[in-house]
Structures are given as C-alpha cells and as structure tokens.
Amino acid sequence: MDVLLSEPVQALVAINVLLTLSLLFPFVTGVWSLGMPGFMAVGAYGSSWLTLSMGWGVGPALVCAALAGAAVTLPFALLTLRIRDIYLAIATLAAAELIVLFFSHFKPTGAVMGLTGMPFLETRWLVLMAVGAVLLSALLYNSRLGKALIALGTDPMVASCHGLNVPMLQFASLAVGGALAGLAGGCFAHYYSFISPGNFSFHRTTDILMFLVVGGLTPLGSVIGAAVLTLVPQVITSLEKWAPALYGAIVLLMAIYMPSGLLPKNRLTRWLRPGRARVSPPPVADAMRSAKGGKALRAATKGAHNA
C-alpha cells in the first residue's frame, strides 16, 4: 500500500492516464495514429524551452505544450485524407520517429544528451490535471460530438451518408489526442526535470497501446488500463524487470477472454442502468397468433352482444 501512495507512482500513473486518453479519441474515430510519442516530445521540449530560455511559468508553458501538441497533428490529419488503416499507422509511426530524430540532432535542446534543469511540478498538480482530463474526456465522449466520433469509427461510409463531416471529425479527434499528448509531455519534463530523445521512442507507443487494449475504448477504461499496467510491476517489485513479459501475458489473456477490454461501453451501460430491462419484440408467429386470437375474441364478443 505504501508503494501505491508514493508520489513517484502517482505521478507515473497520472502521466500514463494522459497518454492513454490521447490515443483514445483517434482510435474511437477509426484513425490509426501511432504518432503520440512525437506529440509528447513536442510538448516536452516546447514547454522546457519556454521555462528555461524564456523564463515562463510552468502553468503557461503547459498550456503551450498542449497547444503545440494539437498544432503538430495537422500533417498527420492530412495523411488521413490519403491513406487508411495499417498504412496510416505505419506512416504516423514513421513521422513520430522523424520528430524524435530531429530532437536528437537539435543542439539548442541538448540533442542526444538531453535537456535538464526544468522547474519542478508537484505530484498533486499532475494528479489534478489527470483527473480533469478524465472528466473532460468523459463529457466529450458522451456528448453529441463523441457520439459522432463513435459513429465515424463504426462505419465512415454510413456516417458520411448521414451528413457527418468525416475529415473535420478526424481532424478534431487527432487535435484532442495531440493536445493531451503534448500536455503529458510537458508534465513529464517538469516532473522529472530531465528529458532526452530516448524517453519518446517506440516503447512508449507499445505501452500506450497495451493500456488501451486492456482498459477498453472508453475514458474510464483508459484510466483502468493505465493504472493496472502501471501499478502491477510496482506492487510486485520482484517482477519489475519482467514487466515487458508480464505486459505481454496480460494482453494475450485479455485478447482471449475479454477482447473488448475491462470496461467497454456496453458493459458500462449495463452497470450504470441495471434496472432498464431490454424489451425484445415478440416472435412473428406469436404476434400473428395474438392477432388472430384478438380477432376471434372481438367476433365472439360482438356475437354475444347481438344475442
């Protein structure tokens, strides 16, 4: 229990929750974007440069980190107009690696040696931002815009036929994801006070994907997935070095027994509205039989009345 209440673990869970939420909305919309580590790097280096070189406070720098993460999604959004599915995932992953490669050779931000000395951000602010992001994500997910995003992810052709602006919705989902990833990057930089290109490599993508697969494509599912997979190695300290293998085993079990994740939307609906029993229409034969019985009853009643 002491491990769970320690500030480093709370900070790590909060950052992972922000990252998982950043991938939720593009995936709900059907946009296979794996460029979140690149957006995270932009937010981390951008906010660090503002606080170190420009003398900004941490709060305004984090706001700019979120805006920068959203702005850098524009090239990725243009990709969605030309390619789809696995090809989009590969392209966005390659673009994210190009962003990391740029920071590996950019001297003003320390290149491969990294950047250090950023003002410290306390854990309580990280937790508050993660809670706020979860609440806002839940509101957005259950709003009309969220329902439009879900409809688009289910069938883009049908969504377009119903008047939904497919490109704009895809751009919006990527912008929301980029803003959350940029915010996560800024929080990471100012909590650990050190960043390097290695913090935003491919392993970050696989971690976020596993969090989302385990939790499910809902805001609360994202929180559960990020929290569970972050806390398991911390609780079982003897297995910490086996964390990648442990993650793989958990994901395989989830894929076999709970492919929709721990908290998918339909399961949440059943829990939140248990008293609402679904009334199924009667079978066709029973309906016809009831109709015939009703006619016979009316005829008998009419005959008795005439008699």
NUKE-476099 format. One record per residue (C-alpha): x, y, z. Coordinates in steps of 0.05 Angstrom, whole numbers, padded with zeros to 5 digits, always signed. Example, Ala and Ser with C-alpha at 12.3 -4.5 7.8 and 13.67 -1.06 7.14 Angstrom:
+00246-00090+00156 +00273-00021+00143 
% end
This chain:
+00000+00000+00000 +00058+00047+00014 +00081+00037-00057 +00013+00057-00085 +00011+00120-00043 +00082+00143-00060 +00086+00206-00101 +00130+00178-00158 +00079+00123-00171 +00021+00172-00170 +00058+00218-00219 +00073+00159-00266 +00001+00136-00265 -00024+00207-00279 +00023+00216-00339 +00004+00147-00367 -00070+00164-00360 -00060+00228-00401 -00022+00188-00454 -00076+00134-00458 -00131+00186-00465 -00091+00218-00521 -00096+00153-00561 -00169+00140-00543 -00204+00191-00588 -00165+00177-00652 -00177+00102-00643 -00251+00113-00628 -00256+00152-00693 -00222+00097-00731 -00157+00136-00742 -00098+00090-00730 -00050+00143-00708 +00013+00119-00672 +00047+00187-00670 +00032+00203-00598 +00104+00198-00574 +00122+00250-00626 +00068+00297-00600 +00092+00283-00529 +00163+00301-00549 +00139+00367-00579 +00102+00384-00515 +00161+00365-00471 +00214+00402-00509 +00169+00462-00523 +00149+00473-00450 +00221+00461-00427 +00247+00513-00475 +00195+00563-00452 +00212+00555-00378 +00287+00551-00386 +00301+00601-00442 +00241+00648-00439 +00230+00649-00364 +00157+00628-00368 +00120+00597-00310 +00103+00523-00311 +00028+00534-00319 +00031+00577-00383 +00085+00531-00411 +00040+00470-00402 -00017+00506-00437 +00030+00520-00496 +00053+00447-00494 -00019+00424-00504 -00030+00475-00560 +00035+00454-00594 +00015+00381-00589 -00051+00397-00622 -00019+00441-00676 +00033+00389-00697 -00024+00340-00713 -00040+00378-00777 +00007+00339-00822 -00019+00274-00791 -00090+00298-00804 -00074+00310-00877 -00048+00238-00881 -00118+00213-00862 -00145+00242-00927 -00100+00197-00968 -00086+00133-00931 -00124+00088-00882 -00117+00033-00830 -00050-00002-00823 -00017+00043-00875 -00036+00104-00834 -00009+00071-00771 +00058+00058-00804 +00062+00129-00833 +00046+00163-00767 +00095+00119-00731 +00149+00138-00781 +00131+00212-00774 +00137+00207-00698 +00206+00175-00705 +00226+00234-00750 +00205+00283-00696 +00247+00245-00644 +00305+00243-00694 +00301+00318-00703 +00308+00330-00628 +00366+00280-00626 +00406+00328-00671 +00377+00395-00648 +00433+00429-00608 +00391+00483-00572 +00353+00428-00536 +00414+00386-00519 +00410+00336-00577 +00424+00265-00554 +00450+00289-00486 +00381+00314-00468 +00356+00375-00430 +00356+00385-00355 +00341+00438-00302 +00267+00449-00315 +00225+00476-00257 +00194+00421-00215 +00120+00406-00220 +00090+00376-00157 +00053+00310-00159 -00013+00339-00135 -00017+00383-00197 -00004+00323-00241 -00060+00284-00207 -00108+00343-00213 -00093+00351-00287 -00103+00277-00299 -00170+00278-00262 -00192+00340-00300 -00172+00307-00366 -00212+00245-00349 -00274+00286-00332 -00269+00328-00395 -00257+00265-00437 -00318+00232-00406 -00361+00293-00422 -00335+00296-00493 -00343+00221-00503 -00417+00224-00482 -00433+00288-00519 -00462+00294-00589 -00391+00303-00616 -00369+00240-00581 -00427+00201-00610 -00409+00227-00679 -00337+00204-00669 -00361+00135-00648 -00407+00131-00709 -00350+00151-00754 -00306+00097-00724 -00361+00045-00734 -00374+00058-00807 -00345+00120-00843 -00389+00110-00905 -00454+00108-00866 -00431+00167-00823 -00417+00207-00886 -00485+00189-00915 -00518+00216-00852 -00486+00284-00862 -00425+00279-00816 -00364+00317-00838 -00314+00260-00838 -00249+00299-00848 -00266+00351-00796 -00284+00298-00744 -00219+00261-00758 -00180+00326-00751 -00216+00341-00685 -00201+00273-00656 -00127+00280-00674 -00124+00350-00646 -00154+00327-00579 -00105+00269-00577 -00046+00314-00595 -00065+00364-00541 -00068+00310-00487 -00002+00280-00511 +00031+00349-00511 +00005+00361-00440 +00032+00294-00418 +00100+00311-00448 +00102+00377-00411 +00083+00344-00346 +00136+00290-00356 +00190+00342-00369 +00174+00385-00309 +00165+00328-00260 +00229+00291-00277 +00267+00355-00295 +00304+00317-00349 +00285+00294-00419 +00322+00261-00476 +00301+00232-00543 +00302+00162-00513 +00242+00180-00470 +00198+00183-00532 +00220+00121-00571 +00177+00064-00598 +00169+00031-00530 +00125+00089-00509 +00077+00072-00566 +00072-00001-00546 +00059+00018-00473 +00001+00065-00492 -00029+00012-00538 -00028-00040-00483 -00060+00007-00434 -00117+00020-00483 -00125-00054-00503 -00130-00076-00430 -00177-00020-00408 -00223-00013-00468 -00243+00044-00514 -00276+00088-00461 -00247+00143-00417 -00257+00102-00353 -00228+00041-00388 -00166+00082-00407 -00157+00101-00334 -00164+00029-00310 -00117+00001-00364 -00063+00054-00350 -00069+00046-00274 -00068-00031-00274 -00009-00039-00320 +00030+00016-00285 +00018-00010-00215 +00028-00084-00226 +00105-00080-00233 +00107-00030-00175 +00068-00076-00128 +00105-00140-00147 +00174-00110-00143 +00208-00177-00155 +00176-00178-00224 +00194-00107-00243 +00249-00129-00291 +00200-00177-00323 +00149-00121-00335 +00150-00127-00412 +00137-00202-00409 +00083-00191-00356 +00050-00138-00400 +00051-00187-00459 +00019-00242-00418 -00036-00196-00393 -00051-00171-00463 -00055-00242-00491 -00103-00263-00436 -00145-00201-00448 -00147-00215-00523 -00171-00286-00510 -00222-00275-00454 -00240-00201-00456 -00224-00175-00526 -00264-00110-00514 -00224-00092-00452 -00242-00088-00379 -00292-00030-00387 -00321-00025-00457 -00381+00020-00469 -00434-00035-00469 -00410-00062-00402 -00411+00007-00371 -00482+00018-00396 -00506-00046-00364 -00474-00027-00297 -00499+00045-00297 -00571+00026-00317 -00584-00042-00287 -00659-00031-00278 -00671-00018-00351 -00690-00086-00378 -00689-00091-00453 -00757-00109-00480 -00750-00152-00542 -00806-00155-00593 -00847-00219-00595 -00832-00271-00648 -00870-00263-00713 -00911-00328-00703 -00933-00305-00633 -00952-00237-00659 -00994-00269-00714 -01026-00316-00664 -01043-00258-00618 -01073-00220-00676 -01117-00280-00696 -01137-00291-00623 -01155-00218-00618 -01199-00222-00679 -01234-00285-00653 -01245-00252-00586 -01275-00190-00618 -01321-00233-00662 -01345-00273-00602 -01357-00210-00562 -01397-00180-00619 -01440-00243-00627 -01455-00245-00553 -01475-00172-00555 -01522-00182-00613 -01554-00242-00579 
% end
